[in-house]
Amino acid sequence: MDSRHAIEMKGITKRFGQVVANDRIDLSVEWGEILALLGENGSGKTTLMNMLSGIYQPDEGEIFEDGEPISIRSPKDAFRHGIGMIHQHYKLIEVFTAAQNIILGLDEEKMDLKETNRRVAEICSRYGFEIDPTMKVYDMSVSQKQTVEIVKVLYRGARVLILDEPTAVLTPQETVKLFRILRAMKEDGKAIIIITHKLHEVMDVSDRVAVLRKGQYIGTLMTKDTSPQELTDMMVGRAVSLNIDRPKYDNPKPRLVVSGLSCTDEEGVSRLSDVSFTAMTGEILGIAGISGSGQKELLEAITGLYPVKSGSVKVVGDDGQEMELLGKSPMQVRKAGVGMAFVPEDRLGMGLVGSMGMTGNMLLRSWRNGRGALLKKKDPQALANDILKELEVVTPGIDYPVRRLSGGNVQKVLVGREIAIPHSVLMTAYAVRGLDINTSYTIYRLLTEEKMKGVAVIFIGEDLDVLLELCDRILVLCGGRVSGIVDGRKATKEEIGLMMTHVGQEVDANE
């Protein structure tokens, strides 16, 4: 056994019933190294890391640390061996301070907040974190919450850190700061494993890249010796185009006109303030903003799901006639041709019934009028088969309960169904959140096809690189206000990132 490996996993197999999630996988990470773990949805990445962090136990195989076999039966076992995982969805108690969250679950006799604050300050100074140990979690930004999670595992003595999609909701500036911290931890001898779908980040921060496909280990490459195209081909098993087409639509016209939209929540806190923009036929209008900037409230207000304090939302027909949507029910808004595909963190929480199969979930929408990008027949069963094929949904059958599918495959069912519905305005929020690169590019293509049919597409996304490649214009939200609207062909990530934090100068490319 090569004792140079910080962690080595050999012959790891994990089954869930008849499904083999990991099939005899070998993987290693070195001290002082950042290893990127890549693979499509359902390839087994998170399952593999959940075994290393003690959430699951392997059915076969062994795990070694510094060449010695170790047994990890729980997250506490993992921490005893210096292994900590920072999950994509943070596990923090909102009403507690950073320090209280950091020591939560430790031996109560050793809980000393003064000593905790001192140790937290020491960790922050060592790696370049910026955190106030006395700040309540509910007052923190997404980046600050992530910092607490990372400090929490370091506080517990982690020498091996696993990060699952750590940049999913960070601004470009926050991502740069995180990568600076990861490099500092690497220089300090930590072993770091990062799961991400963003290939440009893989090329930027990792030393080596390990690729899984359909539960099997495909290979490991030195990052400096590979390319995004080669990595994608390894993940998918065939050549995949990484180009996003952005054709121009002739003679675009106003389709959705939002004027002075303002909303407050149940506690009277402003969520949207004087938001105005026009979505045009034949364009993809991107909406950028850090998490909680009003994206969700904006789409829900337009579709009648969120109360509006003031303003106007009008849909414009082909004949130029305007229809006011405010005051109408969600069903009336949908009948007016305005649809929304919102992918929440709980994918079963938005219009899918977990006990139903794909066919049953297709029946939850009306298919009596028109055609969509995937709709070739009125038969919901045919539509389910179309989505299964087009988006490569991994399922034993179209009538298999969707709650038993992986999160990524549930999302494919949801997004595929919503795109298939005929709309004049199609609003998508986080449509590719957590999806593999192959499926993501398929969805970009489908949205572009809708655009070229004259549909006004509104695309809320978290990856600024994609927004800049896909969208014709990009509206930037900050704290519920419009910071500006820029040309997607001319704007830069840095410009948008500054606007997302209200530092940028307002630019209007709306007219």
Secondary structure, DSSP 8 states (H G I E B T S, - for coil): --TTEEEEEEEEEEEETTEEEEEEEEEEEETTEEEEEE--TTSSHHHHHHHHTTSS--SEEEEEETTEEE---SHHHHHHTTEEEE-SS----TTSBHHHHHHTTS-GGG--HHHHHHHHHHHHHHHT----TTSBGGG--HHHHHHHHHHHHHHTT-SEEEEESTTTT--HHHHHHHHHHHHHHHHTT-EEEEE-S-HHHHHHH-SEEEEEETTEEEEEEEGGG--HHHHHHHHHSS-----------SS--EEEEEEEEEEE-TTS-EEEEEEEEEEETTEEEEEE-STTSSHHHHHHHHTTSS--SEEEEEEE-TTS-EEE-TT--HHHHHHTTEEEEE--SSGGGSS--TTS-HHHHHTTS--SS---SS--SS-HHHHHHHHHHHTT---S-TTS-GGGS-HHHHHHHHHHHHHHS--SEEEEESTTTT--HHHHHHHHHHHHHHHHTT-EEEEE-S-HHHHHHH-SEEEEEETTEEEEEEETTT--HHHHHHHHTT-S---B---
